[in-house]
């Protein structure tokens, strides 16, 4: 097979696997987009409340994605090694762990409620933010279980069902928001709190649909995990834990550097918080595209390594990184050239729109680094390498990004600082550091695998 033909064949396979994930993740993130837009058209206070409550919610949500990703490389390796009979046990143990992580996330969300009274929010905004977080926290157990089944299905090369279910969840979220936010059919107008209940409702429906599909689709018949339940296998639990905990920590470190900023920026006022959340939500939407590619690379690289083909795994990793770079250039141009237009989607308030447009420029600049680091992390997950990426993210975001961002935002001495733009500039630098470090790690890991 010629090099050109191999590239074309693999790109086609990667695209078939990743585009449904991409659409599904965009639909899931679109739920937050709908929340911001619909609450923003109630009042700036409701938008700021959803933004502040979502800072905690998104950190927990993204951390759960990482914690429950451990099943993906394990199942992918089993598929590549043609050991499909062992897959049901892996998924069952991952579901046990998903119940634990979902319950822990719910407890953390409830414990975080009082913190919203102490981050500088106006009393009305703080009350609304607490109501939003309390309502949406009920979705966390369902989301944890859904992500286990998501990883299982994707590793079997079946990603279209998740796309369909995410689109259904988004479609249900819009009318649920309309009823609960604005108070239709005799119900009280809940504003920001209504966003929380609507999101929780749509996520539970998504889990129910996923369970039904796994139960009745013939695609899962030979690996069906929801029968003949075994006891907790502590050896498998430790293996899942060793893979999942670093991924959860890595995801938490990155998302806390973004979402946590909304809490730190609260002292700068409602306009700043709302503008930051607009830029963050758009960055989250665009992030879903290279993130889907990273998910596909975990599966493809894991399957190649499970089959013992380290050369193909290396080839796939390099190809995925090149594809991610092409995607990043397109996203950067979209955000840089359309920043004012994008900001106008979210709110009518001119001060919020103007600041959001400025922050979107920074979001456009870091697309190149962000896409590179998320695809590289996906490739490394395929190699079952998760601990070193965790330390890279910790260094990039907590040791570099957040301290530098605080300095650039609030200033020091006689220098007043840059305001919200300071944090976004620091994030550009942090993501660039993470991207180069993960690229270096991939080269080292791939060479070691080839030599072995």
C-alpha positions in Angstrom: 0.0 0.0 0.0 1.4 3.4 -1.0 1.9 6.1 1.7 -0.7 8.3 0.0 -3.3 5.5 -0.1 -2.5 4.7 3.6 -3.1 8.3 4.6 -6.3 8.5 2.7 -7.6 5.2 4.1 -6.8 6.1 7.7 -8.2 9.6 7.4 -11.4 8.1 6.2 -11.6 5.7 9.1 -10.7 8.5 11.6 -13.4 10.8 10.1 -16.1 8.1 10.2 -15.3 7.5 13.9 -14.9 11.2 14.9 -17.6 13.1 13.1 -20.5 11.7 15.0 -18.5 12.3 18.3 -17.9 15.9 17.0 -21.6 16.5 16.3 -22.7 14.9 19.6 -20.2 16.9 21.7 -21.2 20.1 19.9 -24.8 19.3 20.7 -24.0 18.6 24.4 -22.1 21.9 24.6 -24.9 23.5 22.7 -27.1 22.8 25.8 -24.9 25.3 27.7 -25.1 27.7 24.7 -28.9 27.6 24.8 -28.8 28.2 28.6 -26.6 31.3 28.2 -28.6 32.7 25.3 -32.0 32.1 26.9 -31.0 33.3 30.4 -29.1 36.3 28.9 -32.3 37.4 27.3 -33.9 37.5 30.7 -31.4 39.7 32.4 -27.7 40.3 32.9 -28.1 38.9 36.5 -29.5 35.6 35.2 -26.7 35.3 32.7 -24.1 36.0 35.4 -25.8 33.5 37.7 -25.7 30.7 35.1 -22.1 31.6 34.3 -21.1 31.4 37.9 -23.0 28.3 38.7 -21.8 26.7 35.5 -18.2 27.4 36.6 -18.6 24.7 39.2 -20.9 22.5 37.1 -18.6 22.4 34.1 -15.6 21.6 36.3 -17.4 18.6 37.7 -18.8 17.5 34.3 -15.5 17.6 32.5 -13.7 15.9 35.4 -16.3 13.0 35.2 -15.5 12.7 31.5 -11.8 12.1 32.3 -12.5 9.7 35.3 -14.8 7.6 33.2 -12.6 7.5 30.1 -10.5 4.6 31.5 -12.7 2.0 29.9 -11.9 3.4 26.4 -8.3 2.3 26.0 -8.9 -1.0 27.8 -11.8 -1.9 25.5 -9.9 -0.6 22.4 -6.9 -2.8 23.2 -9.3 -5.8 23.7 -10.9 -5.2 20.3 -7.5 -4.9 18.6 -6.3 -8.1 20.3 -9.5 -9.9 19.4 -10.3 -10.6 23.0 -13.9 -9.4 22.9 -15.1 -11.9 25.5 -13.4 -9.9 28.2 -15.1 -6.6 27.3 -18.3 -7.1 29.3 -16.3 -7.5 32.6 -14.3 -4.3 31.8 -17.5 -2.3 31.2 -19.3 -3.7 34.3 -16.4 -2.7 36.5 -16.3 0.7 34.9 -20.0 1.2 35.6 -19.4 0.3 39.2 -16.8 3.0 39.3 -19.1 5.4 37.4 -21.7 5.1 40.2 -19.0 6.0 42.8 -17.7 9.0 40.8 -21.2 10.3 40.0 -22.1 10.2 43.7 -18.9 11.9 44.7 -19.5 14.7 42.1 -23.0 15.2 43.4 -21.7 15.6 47.0 -19.0 18.1 45.8 -21.6 20.2 44.0 -23.8 20.4 47.1 -20.8 21.2 49.3 -19.8 24.0 46.8 -23.2 25.8 47.1 -22.1 28.0 50.1 -19.0 29.1 48.3 -21.0 31.1 45.8 -21.9 33.5 48.6 -18.2 34.3 49.1 -16.8 35.0 45.6 -17.9 38.6 45.2 -21.2 38.0 43.4 -24.1 40.4 44.1 -26.6 38.8 46.5 -29.3 38.3 43.9 -26.8 36.7 41.4 -25.4 34.5 44.1 -28.9 33.2 45.1 -29.7 32.4 41.4 -26.4 30.7 40.9 -26.9 28.5 43.9 -30.3 27.5 42.7 -28.9 26.7 39.2 -26.1 24.5 40.6 -28.4 22.7 43.1 -30.8 21.8 40.3 -28.3 20.7 37.7 -26.3 18.7 40.3 -29.0 15.9 40.0 -27.7 15.2 36.5 -24.2 14.2 37.6 -24.9 10.5 38.5 -26.6 10.0 35.1 -23.8 11.7 33.3 -21.1 9.5 34.9 -22.9 6.3 33.8 -23.5 7.7 30.3 -19.8 8.5 29.8 -18.9 4.9 30.7 -21.3 3.6 28.0 -20.0 6.3 25.7 -16.4 5.1 26.1 -17.6 1.5 25.6 -19.5 2.2 22.4 -16.9 4.4 20.9 -14.2 1.7 21.4 -16.4 -0.7 19.4 -16.3 1.9 16.5 -20.0 2.8 17.2 -20.3 6.6 17.7 -23.4 7.6 15.7 -25.8 6.6 18.5 -24.3 9.1 20.9 -24.6 11.8 18.3 -28.3 11.1 17.9 -28.9 11.0 21.7 -27.0 14.3 22.2 -29.1 15.9 19.5 -32.3 14.6 21.1 -31.1 15.9 24.5 -30.4 19.4 22.9 -33.8 19.3 21.3 -35.5 18.6 24.6 -33.5 21.2 26.4 -34.8 24.1 24.4 -38.5 23.6 25.2 -37.7 22.6 28.7 -35.8 25.9 29.1 -38.6 27.9 27.5 -41.1 26.4 30.0 -39.0 26.7 33.1 -37.1 29.9 32.5 -40.0 32.0 31.4 -42.8 30.3 33.3 -45.2 28.8 30.7 -48.3 26.6 31.3 -48.9 28.1 34.7 -45.5 27.3 36.1 -43.4 29.9 37.9 -40.7 31.8 35.9 -37.5 30.3 37.4 -35.0 32.2 35.3 -31.4 30.8 35.8 -32.7 28.0 38.1 -34.9 26.7 35.3 -31.8 26.2 33.1 -30.5 23.8 35.8 -33.6 21.7 35.9 -33.9 21.6 32.1 -30.3 20.4 31.7 -30.7 17.7 34.4 -33.9 16.5 32.6 -32.2 16.2 29.2 -29.1 14.4 30.6 -31.3 11.7 32.3 -33.2 11.2 29.1 -29.9 10.8 27.2 -28.8 8.1 29.7 -32.1 6.2 29.3 -31.9 6.3 25.5 -28.3 5.0 25.7 -29.2 2.1 28.0 -32.0 1.1 25.6 -29.8 1.2 22.6 -27.1 -0.9 24.2 -29.8 -3.3 25.3 -31.5 -3.8 21.9 -28.9 -3.0 19.2 -27.2 -6.1 17.6 -23.9 -4.3 17.5 -23.4 -4.9 21.2 -24.7 -8.5 21.3 -21.4 -10.3 21.7 -20.0 -7.8 24.3 -23.3 -6.9 26.0 -22.3 -5.8 29.6 -25.7 -5.3 31.3 -26.3 -9.0 32.3 -24.7 -11.6 34.4 -23.2 -9.0 36.7 -20.1 -10.0 38.5 -18.8 -8.9 41.8 -16.5 -5.9 42.2 -13.1 -7.0 40.8 -10.6 -5.0 42.8 -7.7 -5.8 40.4 -9.7 -4.3 37.5 -10.8 -1.4 39.7 -7.2 -0.6 40.5 -6.4 -0.7 36.7 -9.3 1.6 35.9 -8.4 3.9 38.8 -4.7 4.1 37.7 -5.8 5.1 34.2 -8.9 7.2 35.1 -7.7 9.2 38.0 -4.8 11.0 36.1 -7.2 11.7 33.2 -9.8 13.1 35.6 -7.2 15.2 37.3 -5.9 16.4 33.9 -9.3 17.4 32.7 -10.0 19.1 36.1 -6.8 21.1 36.0 -7.5 22.4 32.5 -11.2 23.2 33.0 -10.6 24.7 36.4 -8.2 27.1 34.8 -11.0 28.2 32.5 -14.2 27.9 34.5 -12.6 28.8 37.8 -11.6 32.1 36.3 -15.3 33.2 36.3 -15.3 33.0 40.1 -12.0 34.9 40.4 -13.3 37.6 38.0 -16.5 38.1 40.0 -15.0 41.0 41.7 -14.8 42.8 38.4 -18.6 42.9 38.0 -21.5 41.3 36.2 -20.4 42.6 32.8 -17.0 41.0 33.0 -18.4 37.7 34.3 -21.0 37.5 31.5 -18.4 38.5 28.8 -15.9 35.9 30.0 -18.6 33.2 30.0 -19.6 34.1 26.4 -16.0 33.7 25.3 -15.6 30.5 27.3 -18.7 29.0 25.9 -17.6 29.6 22.4 -14.2 28.3 23.1 -15.8 25.2 24.6 -17.9 24.7 21.4 -14.9 24.9 19.1 -12.9 22.7 21.5 -15.4 19.9 20.9 -14.1 19.5 17.3 -10.5 18.6 18.0 -11.6 16.9 21.2 -13.7 14.5 19.1 -10.6 13.8 17.0 -8.7 13.1 20.2 -11.4 10.6 21.2 -11.1 8.9 17.8 -7.3 8.7 18.1 -7.6 7.0 21.5 -9.7 4.3 19.9 -7.6 3.9 16.7 -4.3 4.0 18.4 -5.5 1.6 21.2 -6.8 -0.9 18.6 -3.5 -0.8 16.7 -1.5 -1.4 19.9 -3.9 -4.1 21.0 -3.1 -5.8 17.7 0.6 -5.4 18.4 1.2 -3.0 15.5 3.3 -0.2 17.1 4.4 1.2 13.7 0.8 1.8 12.7 0.0 3.3 16.1 2.9 5.8 15.6 1.7 6.6 12.0 -1.9 7.1 13.3 -0.7 9.4 16.1 1.2 11.7 13.7 -1.7 11.7 11.2 -4.1 12.7 13.9 -1.9 15.6 15.0 -1.6 16.9 11.5 -5.4 16.7 11.0 -5.9 18.5 14.3 -3.6 21.3 13.1 -5.7 21.9 9.9 -8.9 22.0 12.0 -7.3 24.5 14.4 -6.4 26.9 11.7 -10.0 27.0 10.4 -11.3 27.5 13.9 -8.9 30.3 14.7 -9.8 32.2 11.5 -13.5 31.8 12.3 -13.1 33.3 15.8 -10.7 36.0 14.9 -12.7 37.3 12.0 -16.2 36.8 13.5 -15.7 37.9 17.1 -18.2 40.7 17.1 -20.8 38.7 15.2 -20.4 35.8 17.6 -20.7 38.0 20.7 -24.0 39.3 19.3 -25.5 35.8 19.5 -25.5 35.8 23.3 -26.7 39.2 24.5 -28.1 42.6 23.5 -26.2 44.5 26.1 -23.5 46.5 24.3 -20.9 46.6 27.2 -21.0 42.8 27.5 -20.8 42.3 23.8 -17.8 44.6 23.4 -15.8 42.9 26.1 -16.8 39.4 24.9 -15.6 40.3 21.4 -12.2 41.3 22.8 -11.8 38.1 24.8 -12.8 36.0 21.7 -9.7 37.3 20.0 -7.6 35.5 22.6 -9.8 32.4 22.3 -9.0 32.4 18.6 -5.3 32.7 19.1 -5.0 29.7 21.3 -6.9 27.4 19.0 -3.7 26.1 17.5 -2.2 25.1 20.8 -5.5 23.8 22.2 -6.2 21.5 19.3 -2.7 20.2 19.4 -2.7 19.4 23.1 -6.1 17.7 23.1 -5.3 15.5 20.1 -1.9 14.6 21.6 -3.5 13.7 24.9 -6.0 11.4 23.0 -3.1 9.7 21.2 -1.3 9.1 24.5 -4.5 7.6 26.1 -4.4 5.1 23.3 -0.9 4.1 24.6 -2.4 3.9 28.1 -0.2 6.9 29.1 -2.1 9.2 31.4 0.1 10.1 34.4 2.6 12.2 32.6 0.0 14.3 30.7 -1.6 15.0 34.1 1.6 16.5 35.4 2.1 18.5 32.2 -1.4 20.0 32.6 -0.8 20.7 36.2 2.4 22.6 35.4 0.9 24.4 32.5 -2.4 25.6 34.1 -1.9 25.8 37.8 1.8 26.6 38.1 2.0 28.9 35.0 -1.5 29.9 33.8 -3.4 30.8 36.9 -0.6 32.7 38.9 0.4 34.6 35.7 -3.2 35.2 34.9 -3.9 36.6 38.3 -0.9 39.0 38.0 -1.8 40.1 34.5 -5.5 40.6 35.4 -5.3 42.4 38.7 -1.8 44.0 38.4 0.9 44.5 40.9 2.1 47.7 42.6 1.2 50.7 40.6 0.3 48.7 37.5 -3.5 48.2 37.4 -3.5 45.1 35.2 -5.3 44.2 32.0 -8.6 43.1 33.4 -10.2 39.9 32.1 -7.9 39.9 29.0 -5.0 39.2 31.4 -6.2 35.8 32.3 -6.9 34.9 28.6 -3.4 35.9 27.6 -2.0 33.7 30.4 -4.2 30.8 29.1 -2.7 31.2 25.6 0.8 30.8 27.1 -0.3 27.8 29.3 -1.8 26.0 26.4 1.2 26.6 24.2 3.4 25.1 26.9 1.1 22.1 27.3 1.0 21.5 23.5 4.8 21.4 23.1 5.3 19.2 26.2 2.7 16.6 25.0 4.2 16.5 21.5 7.6 15.7 23.1 6.0 13.1 25.3 4.3 11.4 22.3 7.5 11.2 20.4 9.3 9.6 23.4 6.5 7.1 24.1 6.1 6.1 20.4 9.8 5.6 20.0 9.9 3.4 23.1 7.0 1.3 21.8 8.7 0.9 18.4 12.0 -0.2 20.1 10.1 -2.6 22.4 
